[in-house]
Amino acid sequence: MTSSFFASAQLARPRVVPLTALVIAVAALALAGCGDKKDKDKPASQTAAKVNKEEITVHQINFVLQQQRGLKPEQAASASKVALERLIDQELALQKAQDQKLDRDPRVVQQLEAARREIIARSYAEKIANGAPKPSAAEIKAYYDAHPALFRERRVYNLQELMIQAKPEQAAELQAKLAASKGVTEFATYLRENDFKFTANQAVRAAEQLPLANLDKFAQMKDGQTMFNRAPTGAQVLVLVNSRSQPVDEAQATPAIEQFLWNERKRKVVEDDLKALRGASKIEYVGEYAKGGAREITPPAPASEAAPVTSIAPPLPSGSMPSAAPQIEVEPINTGPASSPNTGTLEKGIKGFK
């Protein structure tokens, strides 16, 4: 996939409904079954199935269901049955693997240890993060007022792009030629005659689906105007074909802003804690790592500053990229890629190049 200017994200994410109590009740009813009057007086069994000599419990099913984000309460009963069948298959495979002593294979042991370390370290980070205070009402309002392009002046953008493969030193030449072109046909002819490979894409993106660091630039653009960006593999030309206003008031934006600011605060708490742990510990690099150590490691940029890694088409699956802005629960828009625009369509949009 060609790298590009901004990453796509899911506009409206369903809220995760707490299911623990509901799942326990439904699973106990659906899987344990109903007995006679005498059986009803007994505590519900936590065993959902027996596989040879091993038991699969309702707690295991609940754990599987809790990993399914967005699972609705009315889906719990059917989802629990599916989870049980998968756990049965898993148990059968596990028993057979143990018979063959695969659990003692060095590679398996190493993977288990790595998973154990990851789970314990993540649990510690979550515990530290949960100590971060939630943002105040004043902080939420300040964020709302400071980002009008995300809320009060929010827009939905219909974008077209040309992704051009080129060497870094050719970017200035491309930008100059684009500015001098009378239309997309002339510019595309130039690209073909000079053996530049390029693709055309089209999609719709809401304000919160654009890089936060560049949102103000988009907010200032008028329909028909364009943006030229250097890309890791060459250059990108973005055409704002048209846009429509879809503002979000403070009350509607508050839950998303609160969660966003709280997540950022959690991240900072964990980051500061790790820095403190490093400062209080003795860390010695050995062998070839002793030459540079941590000084040669470049930490990734924060989400709001990181360069995007996808083009507008096709979009990345939901959740594959961290969001750089609060994701507001509004009516979903069709953010999928449209068919690649033809020359005539791009001709209309490229009028703002000059």
PLY file of the C-alpha trace (Angstrom):
ply
format ascii 1.0
element vertex 354
property float x
property float y
property float z
element edge 353
property int vertex1
property int vertex2
end_header
0.00 0.00 0.00
1.31 3.44 -0.90
2.10 5.68 2.05
0.17 8.93 2.21
-0.89 12.00 4.14
-3.57 10.86 6.49
-4.94 7.73 8.12
-8.56 6.72 8.05
-10.36 5.87 11.28
-13.84 4.85 12.25
-16.05 7.93 12.68
-18.67 6.54 15.00
-17.55 3.83 17.34
-20.22 1.89 19.21
-20.08 2.18 22.94
-18.99 -0.94 24.75
-21.81 -2.06 27.00
-20.80 -3.66 30.31
-21.71 -7.30 29.87
-20.21 -9.15 32.81
-23.36 -9.55 34.89
-25.55 -10.09 31.85
-23.23 -12.65 30.30
-23.02 -14.65 33.50
-26.80 -14.78 33.74
-27.38 -15.64 30.09
-24.59 -18.17 29.88
-25.63 -19.85 33.07
-29.18 -20.13 31.76
-28.32 -21.20 28.22
-25.47 -23.55 28.99
-26.30 -25.04 32.34
-29.88 -25.80 31.29
-33.04 -25.99 33.36
-33.73 -28.85 35.68
-36.60 -29.83 37.90
-37.77 -27.88 40.95
-35.15 -29.47 43.13
-32.35 -28.56 40.71
-33.57 -24.97 40.53
-32.99 -24.58 44.23
-29.31 -25.47 43.79
-26.65 -22.89 42.89
-26.10 -22.65 39.12
-23.15 -24.71 37.95
-20.16 -22.79 36.59
-19.30 -25.71 34.30
-20.40 -25.15 30.71
-18.97 -28.34 29.19
-16.66 -31.26 29.92
-14.01 -32.30 27.42
-12.71 -35.70 28.45
-11.57 -35.03 32.02
-11.28 -31.26 31.73
-13.97 -28.65 32.35
-14.78 -25.47 30.47
-16.39 -22.91 32.74
-18.77 -20.00 32.29
-15.95 -17.74 33.48
-13.87 -18.76 30.48
-16.76 -17.94 28.17
-17.25 -14.57 29.87
-13.58 -13.76 29.37
-13.84 -14.48 25.64
-16.95 -12.31 25.31
-15.34 -9.43 27.16
-12.69 -9.25 24.43
-15.36 -8.60 21.79
-15.73 -4.84 21.63
-19.17 -3.55 20.78
-21.00 -6.77 21.62
-24.64 -5.90 22.28
-26.57 -7.42 25.22
-29.03 -9.16 22.93
-26.13 -10.89 21.19
-24.71 -12.36 24.40
-26.62 -15.67 24.31
-25.68 -16.61 20.74
-22.14 -15.29 21.17
-21.67 -17.41 24.31
-22.54 -20.58 22.39
-20.06 -19.72 19.65
-17.41 -18.99 22.29
-18.07 -22.32 23.98
-17.58 -24.27 20.74
-14.30 -22.48 20.11
-13.14 -23.23 23.64
-14.00 -26.90 23.13
-11.91 -26.99 19.95
-9.11 -25.21 21.77
-9.24 -27.68 24.66
-9.11 -30.66 22.30
-6.06 -29.22 20.55
-4.47 -28.41 23.92
-4.93 -31.94 25.23
-3.48 -33.45 22.07
-0.52 -31.05 22.16
0.20 -31.98 25.77
0.08 -35.69 24.85
2.75 -34.94 22.26
4.70 -32.87 24.83
4.53 -29.77 22.62
4.20 -27.65 25.74
7.86 -28.53 26.43
9.07 -27.45 22.98
11.68 -24.67 23.44
9.89 -22.38 20.97
6.57 -22.86 22.75
8.16 -22.26 26.15
9.75 -19.06 24.83
6.43 -17.82 23.43
4.67 -18.60 26.71
7.28 -16.69 28.67
7.04 -13.72 26.29
3.25 -13.70 26.63
3.52 -13.92 30.43
5.90 -10.95 30.54
3.69 -8.92 28.22
0.52 -9.59 30.22
2.11 -8.79 33.60
3.84 -5.63 32.31
0.63 -4.45 30.66
-1.31 -5.08 33.87
1.16 -2.90 35.75
0.84 -0.13 33.16
-2.96 -0.30 33.36
-2.82 -0.07 37.15
-0.60 3.00 36.98
-2.77 4.57 34.25
-5.95 4.14 36.25
-4.51 6.51 38.84
-4.64 9.39 36.38
-7.34 11.91 37.31
-10.15 12.56 34.85
-10.17 15.94 33.11
-12.27 18.67 34.68
-15.23 20.37 33.04
-13.06 23.47 32.53
-10.40 21.43 30.71
-13.02 19.82 28.47
-14.49 23.21 27.57
-11.02 24.63 26.89
-10.29 21.79 24.46
-13.62 22.31 22.71
-12.99 26.04 22.31
-9.39 25.48 21.13
-10.39 23.14 18.28
-13.23 24.75 16.33
-12.39 22.71 13.21
-13.19 19.54 15.16
-16.43 20.73 16.72
-18.08 24.12 16.22
-16.85 24.45 12.61
-16.58 20.74 11.83
-16.77 19.77 8.16
-16.99 16.57 6.14
-14.58 16.57 3.20
-14.94 14.94 -0.22
-11.33 14.40 -1.27
-9.50 13.23 -4.37
-5.82 12.42 -4.45
-3.00 11.61 -6.81
-0.28 9.43 -5.30
2.94 9.85 -7.28
5.99 7.63 -7.00
9.13 9.78 -7.16
12.53 10.35 -5.62
12.78 12.94 -2.81
14.80 15.31 -4.98
12.02 15.30 -7.60
9.34 16.66 -5.25
10.16 20.34 -5.91
10.02 19.74 -9.65
6.62 18.08 -9.36
5.23 20.87 -7.22
6.42 23.52 -9.67
5.01 21.63 -12.65
1.70 21.21 -10.87
1.46 24.95 -10.20
2.18 25.69 -13.86
-0.30 23.15 -15.24
-3.60 24.35 -16.71
-5.39 21.20 -15.68
-5.05 17.61 -14.61
-4.74 16.36 -18.19
-1.64 18.43 -18.76
-0.15 17.43 -15.42
-0.98 13.73 -15.93
0.54 13.88 -19.43
3.71 15.29 -17.91
3.80 12.44 -15.37
3.38 9.80 -18.07
5.92 11.35 -20.45
8.48 11.43 -17.65
7.77 7.86 -16.48
6.20 8.83 -13.14
3.88 6.14 -11.82
0.76 7.44 -10.08
-2.67 6.33 -8.86
-5.92 8.23 -8.30
-8.20 7.75 -5.27
-11.36 9.33 -3.91
-13.03 9.15 -0.50
-14.98 11.07 2.14
-13.39 11.98 5.47
-14.74 13.84 8.50
-12.59 16.35 10.38
-11.64 13.94 13.19
-10.39 11.42 10.61
-7.68 13.78 9.38
-4.29 14.33 11.09
-4.85 16.71 13.97
-1.64 18.59 13.18
-2.90 19.41 9.67
-6.59 19.93 10.36
-6.33 23.71 10.44
-4.95 23.65 6.88
-7.93 21.63 5.71
-10.32 23.93 7.57
-8.94 26.93 5.65
-9.28 25.26 2.25
-12.14 26.16 -0.05
-13.87 23.78 -2.41
-11.67 23.19 -5.46
-8.40 24.07 -3.73
-5.52 21.62 -3.42
-2.71 20.59 -1.14
0.71 19.24 -2.18
2.50 16.94 0.27
5.80 15.15 0.18
5.45 11.44 0.89
7.96 8.69 1.76
7.54 7.23 -1.73
7.18 10.48 -3.63
4.41 13.05 -3.48
0.68 13.42 -2.98
-1.75 15.89 -4.46
-5.02 16.36 -2.55
-8.02 18.03 -4.15
-10.89 19.26 -1.97
-13.73 18.59 -4.40
-16.37 19.85 -1.98
-17.26 19.85 1.69
-20.28 20.26 3.92
-20.70 21.69 7.38
-21.61 19.26 10.17
-20.95 21.03 13.50
-20.96 19.31 16.88
-22.11 21.21 19.97
-20.28 21.12 23.28
-22.76 18.78 24.97
-22.43 16.22 22.20
-18.66 16.47 22.13
-18.07 16.35 25.90
-18.00 12.52 26.37
-15.54 12.07 23.50
-13.30 14.91 24.66
-13.31 13.61 28.23
-12.27 10.12 27.14
-9.66 11.47 24.74
-8.03 13.76 27.33
-8.16 11.02 29.96
-6.43 8.57 27.62
-3.75 11.14 26.88
-3.29 11.71 30.62
-3.02 7.96 31.22
-0.40 7.65 28.52
1.62 10.48 30.08
1.38 8.92 33.56
2.73 5.60 32.28
5.44 7.35 30.28
6.60 9.36 33.30
6.53 6.27 35.51
8.75 4.34 33.10
11.18 7.25 32.96
11.33 7.25 36.76
11.89 3.48 36.84
14.73 3.82 34.33
16.30 6.60 36.37
16.14 4.56 39.58
17.47 1.35 38.03
20.88 0.20 36.90
20.71 -0.60 33.18
23.86 -1.94 31.54
24.07 -2.58 27.80
26.23 -5.56 26.85
28.01 -6.69 23.70
27.18 -4.88 20.47
24.40 -3.01 22.25
26.95 -1.41 24.57
28.21 0.74 21.68
25.14 2.92 21.48
22.49 1.60 23.81
19.34 3.59 24.14
20.89 6.63 22.47
20.47 4.96 19.07
16.80 4.22 19.66
14.41 6.85 18.27
11.03 6.77 20.04
7.95 7.01 17.84
6.28 10.39 17.52
3.02 11.00 19.40
-0.13 10.08 17.51
-1.01 13.72 16.86
2.39 14.39 15.26
3.09 11.09 13.55
3.09 10.97 9.76
0.06 9.11 8.42
0.67 5.69 6.91
-2.24 5.17 4.57
-3.89 6.68 1.56
-7.53 7.73 1.41
-8.31 4.54 -0.49
-8.51 1.87 0.58
-9.01 2.82 4.26
-7.45 0.87 7.07
-9.68 -1.43 9.14
-11.25 0.12 12.19
-8.92 0.19 15.17
-5.74 -0.38 13.18
-4.53 3.12 13.70
-4.53 5.13 16.96
-6.84 8.11 16.75
-5.28 11.55 17.03
-8.59 13.27 17.82
-11.71 12.58 19.86
-14.08 10.27 18.00
-17.55 11.75 18.35
-20.68 9.63 18.19
-22.53 11.18 15.26
-24.45 9.76 12.35
-21.99 7.60 10.38
-20.88 8.73 6.95
-19.71 6.58 4.07
-15.95 6.84 4.41
-15.08 3.99 2.08
-13.26 4.55 -1.18
-15.30 5.48 -4.17
-14.38 4.28 -7.62
-11.17 5.85 -8.86
-12.01 9.25 -10.38
-11.67 9.57 -14.12
-9.83 12.37 -15.85
-12.99 14.46 -16.24
-13.80 14.27 -12.54
-10.27 15.23 -11.53
-10.28 18.00 -14.11
-13.06 19.71 -12.16
-11.25 19.38 -8.88
-7.85 20.42 -10.11
-8.92 23.93 -11.01
-7.59 25.08 -7.64
-4.07 23.91 -8.38
-2.94 27.27 -9.68
0 1
1 2
2 3
3 4
4 5
5 6
6 7
7 8
8 9
9 10
10 11
11 12
12 13
13 14
14 15
15 16
16 17
17 18
18 19
19 20
20 21
21 22
22 23
23 24
24 25
25 26
26 27
27 28
28 29
29 30
30 31
31 32
32 33
33 34
34 35
35 36
36 37
37 38
38 39
39 40
40 41
41 42
42 43
43 44
44 45
45 46
46 47
47 48
48 49
49 50
50 51
51 52
52 53
53 54
54 55
55 56
56 57
57 58
58 59
59 60
60 61
61 62
62 63
63 64
64 65
65 66
66 67
67 68
68 69
69 70
70 71
71 72
72 73
73 74
74 75
75 76
76 77
77 78
78 79
79 80
80 81
81 82
82 83
83 84
84 85
85 86
86 87
87 88
88 89
89 90
90 91
91 92
92 93
93 94
94 95
95 96
96 97
97 98
98 99
99 100
100 101
101 102
102 103
103 104
104 105
105 106
106 107
107 108
108 109
109 110
110 111
111 112
112 113
113 114
114 115
115 116
116 117
117 118
118 119
119 120
120 121
121 122
122 123
123 124
124 125
125 126
126 127
127 128
128 129
129 130
130 131
131 132
132 133
133 134
134 135
135 136
136 137
137 138
138 139
139 140
140 141
141 142
142 143
143 144
144 145
145 146
146 147
147 148
148 149
149 150
150 151
151 152
152 153
153 154
154 155
155 156
156 157
157 158
158 159
159 160
160 161
161 162
162 163
163 164
164 165
165 166
166 167
167 168
168 169
169 170
170 171
171 172
172 173
173 174
174 175
175 176
176 177
177 178
178 179
179 180
180 181
181 182
182 183
183 184
184 185
185 186
186 187
187 188
188 189
189 190
190 191
191 192
192 193
193 194
194 195
195 196
196 197
197 198
198 199
199 200
200 201
201 202
202 203
203 204
204 205
205 206
206 207
207 208
208 209
209 210
210 211
211 212
212 213
213 214
214 215
215 216
216 217
217 218
218 219
219 220
220 221
221 222
222 223
223 224
224 225
225 226
226 227
227 228
228 229
229 230
230 231
231 232
232 233
233 234
234 235
235 236
236 237
237 238
238 239
239 240
240 241
241 242
242 243
243 244
244 245
245 246
246 247
247 248
248 249
249 250
250 251
251 252
252 253
253 254
254 255
255 256
256 257
257 258
258 259
259 260
260 261
261 262
262 263
263 264
264 265
265 266
266 267
267 268
268 269
269 270
270 271
271 272
272 273
273 274
274 275
275 276
276 277
277 278
278 279
279 280
280 281
281 282
282 283
283 284
284 285
285 286
286 287
287 288
288 289
289 290
290 291
291 292
292 293
293 294
294 295
295 296
296 297
297 298
298 299
299 300
300 301
301 302
302 303
303 304
304 305
305 306
306 307
307 308
308 309
309 310
310 311
311 312
312 313
313 314
314 315
315 316
316 317
317 318
318 319
319 320
320 321
321 322
322 323
323 324
324 325
325 326
326 327
327 328
328 329
329 330
330 331
331 332
332 333
333 334
334 335
335 336
336 337
337 338
338 339
339 340
340 341
341 342
342 343
343 344
344 345
345 346
346 347
347 348
348 349
349 350
350 351
351 352
352 353
